[in-house]
Amino acid sequence: MERENVEIYGRKERTLKRKEILEKKKVTDGLIKAASSLKDPLALFPDFLHYNQQGLSLCLEGGHGDKLSRSLKQYVQKLLKLNMERHYGTEWPTEEKVKYREMVAPEAHYIFVYEVPTLTSNKEKRLTPTIEHKGDVAGFVHYRFILEEELPVLYVYELQLEQRIQGKGLGKFLMQLLELIAHKNCMAAILLTVQKSNLSAMFFYTSKLGYCISSISPSRVDPKVGLGKNYEILCKAFDQEAKTNLE
């Protein structure tokens, strides 16, 4: 009788555990679906739609991978190649094809950075630069809401800026905006991939922004395997479960 009671108790525990797992998955899937379906995640952050520092006058606009114009597709490809080809070396031709498929996917969210032309009239000079005044595009962010280690996360696929606007605080500004978007959409963490040869990017994320090499990065999963990989996965977790699973 005692053994039978133990077995019954064990079955109940397993049933409850499965139920908890399914409920958690339902909640997580719902968060990702809701975030991914947002038409414009930037709309809730009007203070981040313009950037006026260190001689830059810029404005931001959101976008989706399956709705990019032909000119934006060409721009993204061109800037990616300009900034990243040297870091991938001989792997670039293959990687470029992968990145092209990623960039036009429906789940790809974008933040485009536009230069604001110099305004001439006194009335115009008093205006805060907005997307109505946008000029040439000068950079972009590609990010997605995905599941990682059974947790909802915001994954930064690309943050690419033209050289003339680099080193002026814009990268930090954009990452702060992404953290706000992640928090607002109940994501557990932000993840991103950095090429090992891209020392300036690695320093930027780890030393300036406080990101760490994630527990799911190849070098952490298996150091021997990690030696053969040319990238690291970096992470910033927002709650204890994410810190445990991802950091």
C-alpha positions in Angstrom: 0.0 0.0 0.0 2.8 2.4 0.9 4.6 1.6 -2.4 1.3 2.2 -4.3 0.9 5.6 -2.6 4.4 6.6 -3.5 3.8 5.7 -7.1 0.5 7.6 -7.2 2.3 10.6 -5.6 5.1 10.4 -8.2 2.6 10.3 -11.1 0.8 13.4 -9.7 4.1 15.2 -9.4 5.1 14.4 -12.9 1.7 15.5 -14.2 2.0 18.8 -12.4 5.5 19.3 -13.7 4.4 18.7 -17.3 1.5 21.0 -16.8 3.8 23.7 -15.4 6.2 23.3 -18.4 3.3 23.5 -20.9 1.9 26.6 -19.2 5.3 28.3 -19.2 5.8 27.4 -22.9 2.4 28.8 -23.7 3.2 32.1 -21.9 6.7 32.3 -23.5 5.3 31.6 -27.0 2.6 34.2 -26.5 5.2 36.8 -25.5 7.3 36.2 -28.6 4.3 36.1 -30.9 3.0 39.4 -29.5 6.4 41.1 -29.7 7.0 39.8 -33.2 3.7 41.0 -34.5 4.2 44.6 -33.4 3.9 47.0 -36.3 6.3 49.6 -34.8 8.1 48.8 -31.5 9.6 52.3 -31.6 6.3 54.0 -31.2 6.4 53.8 -27.4 9.8 55.5 -27.2 9.4 59.0 -28.9 12.4 60.4 -27.0 14.6 57.9 -28.9 13.4 58.8 -32.4 16.0 61.5 -32.8 19.7 61.8 -31.9 21.5 65.1 -31.7 24.9 64.7 -30.1 28.6 65.2 -31.1 27.7 67.0 -34.3 25.2 64.4 -35.5 21.6 65.1 -36.4 19.8 61.8 -37.0 16.3 60.3 -36.8 15.2 56.7 -36.5 12.5 54.7 -38.3 11.4 51.1 -37.8 11.0 48.5 -40.5 10.3 44.8 -41.3 12.4 42.4 -43.3 9.6 41.4 -45.7 8.6 45.0 -46.4 12.0 46.5 -47.3 12.2 48.5 -50.4 14.7 47.5 -53.1 17.0 50.4 -52.2 17.0 49.5 -48.5 17.8 45.9 -49.4 20.7 47.0 -51.5 21.9 49.4 -48.8 21.8 46.7 -46.0 23.8 44.3 -48.2 26.4 47.0 -49.2 27.0 48.2 -45.6 27.2 44.6 -44.2 29.8 43.8 -46.8 31.8 47.0 -46.1 31.8 46.5 -42.4 32.0 42.7 -42.0 33.7 41.1 -44.9 37.2 41.5 -43.4 36.1 39.9 -40.1 34.7 36.8 -41.9 37.5 36.4 -44.3 37.1 33.4 -46.6 33.8 32.5 -45.0 32.2 35.7 -46.2 30.7 34.5 -49.5 28.7 31.8 -47.7 27.9 34.0 -44.8 26.7 36.8 -47.1 24.0 34.5 -48.6 22.9 33.5 -45.1 22.6 37.1 -44.0 20.6 38.0 -47.1 18.0 35.3 -46.3 17.9 36.5 -42.7 17.5 40.2 -43.6 14.3 39.7 -45.7 12.5 37.4 -43.3 9.1 38.5 -41.9 10.4 38.2 -38.4 13.3 40.6 -39.0 12.7 43.9 -37.2 14.8 46.9 -38.2 15.8 50.3 -36.9 17.1 52.5 -39.7 19.2 55.6 -38.9 18.7 58.5 -41.2 20.7 61.7 -41.5 18.7 64.9 -41.1 19.6 67.5 -43.8 20.7 71.0 -42.6 17.6 73.1 -42.2 17.8 76.6 -43.5 15.0 78.8 -42.2 14.8 80.0 -38.7 11.4 78.3 -38.2 12.9 75.0 -39.4 15.9 75.3 -37.1 13.6 75.3 -34.1 12.1 72.0 -35.1 13.2 68.7 -33.5 14.5 66.5 -36.3 11.9 63.9 -37.2 11.4 61.2 -39.9 9.6 63.8 -42.1 13.0 65.5 -42.5 15.0 62.4 -43.2 17.8 62.4 -45.7 20.2 59.6 -46.5 20.2 56.3 -44.5 23.5 55.9 -42.5 23.1 52.7 -40.5 20.7 50.1 -39.3 19.9 47.5 -36.6 18.4 44.1 -37.3 16.9 42.3 -34.3 14.3 39.6 -33.6 12.3 38.2 -30.7 13.2 34.5 -30.4 13.2 31.6 -28.0 16.6 30.7 -26.5 17.1 28.1 -23.7 13.3 28.1 -23.4 13.3 31.9 -22.6 12.0 34.8 -24.7 14.9 37.0 -25.7 15.7 39.9 -28.1 18.5 38.8 -30.4 20.5 41.5 -32.1 21.5 40.1 -35.5 23.2 43.3 -36.8 24.2 46.7 -35.6 25.9 48.4 -38.6 26.8 52.1 -38.8 28.7 53.9 -41.5 32.2 54.9 -40.5 31.5 58.6 -40.5 28.9 58.3 -37.6 30.8 55.7 -35.6 32.5 56.6 -32.3 30.0 59.3 -31.4 27.8 57.5 -28.9 25.1 56.4 -31.3 25.9 52.6 -30.8 25.3 53.0 -27.1 22.2 55.0 -27.7 20.8 52.3 -30.0 21.6 49.5 -27.5 19.9 51.4 -24.8 16.8 51.6 -27.0 16.9 47.9 -27.7 17.1 47.2 -23.9 14.0 49.3 -23.5 12.2 47.4 -26.3 13.2 44.1 -24.7 12.0 45.2 -21.2 8.7 46.5 -22.6 8.0 43.3 -24.4 8.9 41.1 -21.3 12.0 39.6 -22.9 14.3 37.8 -20.4 17.6 39.0 -22.0 19.4 40.5 -25.0 21.8 38.2 -27.0 24.1 39.0 -29.9 26.9 37.4 -31.8 30.3 39.1 -32.2 33.2 37.9 -34.4 36.4 37.2 -32.4 38.4 39.3 -34.8 36.2 42.3 -34.3 38.1 43.5 -31.2 36.5 47.0 -31.2 33.0 45.5 -31.1 34.0 43.0 -28.4 35.4 45.8 -26.3 32.3 48.0 -26.9 29.8 45.3 -25.7 31.8 43.8 -22.8 33.7 46.8 -21.4 31.3 49.7 -22.1 27.9 48.0 -22.0 28.5 45.2 -19.5 27.7 42.2 -21.7 29.3 38.9 -20.9 30.1 35.8 -22.9 27.0 33.6 -22.7 26.9 30.1 -21.4 25.5 29.0 -24.8 28.6 30.5 -26.6 30.8 27.7 -28.2 33.7 28.6 -26.0 31.6 28.1 -22.8 29.8 25.0 -24.0 33.0 23.2 -25.0 36.3 25.1 -24.9 37.9 22.8 -27.4 35.1 23.2 -29.9 35.1 27.0 -29.1 38.7 27.3 -30.3 37.6 26.4 -33.8 34.8 28.9 -33.9 35.3 32.5 -35.0 32.6 34.0 -32.9 31.2 34.5 -29.4 27.6 34.9 -28.2 27.3 37.7 -25.7 24.4 38.2 -23.3 22.8 40.7 -20.9 20.2 39.0 -18.7 17.3 40.8 -16.9 16.2 38.3 -14.4 17.6 35.5 -12.3 16.4 32.6 -14.5 18.0 34.2 -17.5 21.2 34.8 -15.6 21.3 31.2 -14.6 20.4 29.8 -18.0 22.2 32.3 -20.3 25.1 33.8 -18.3 
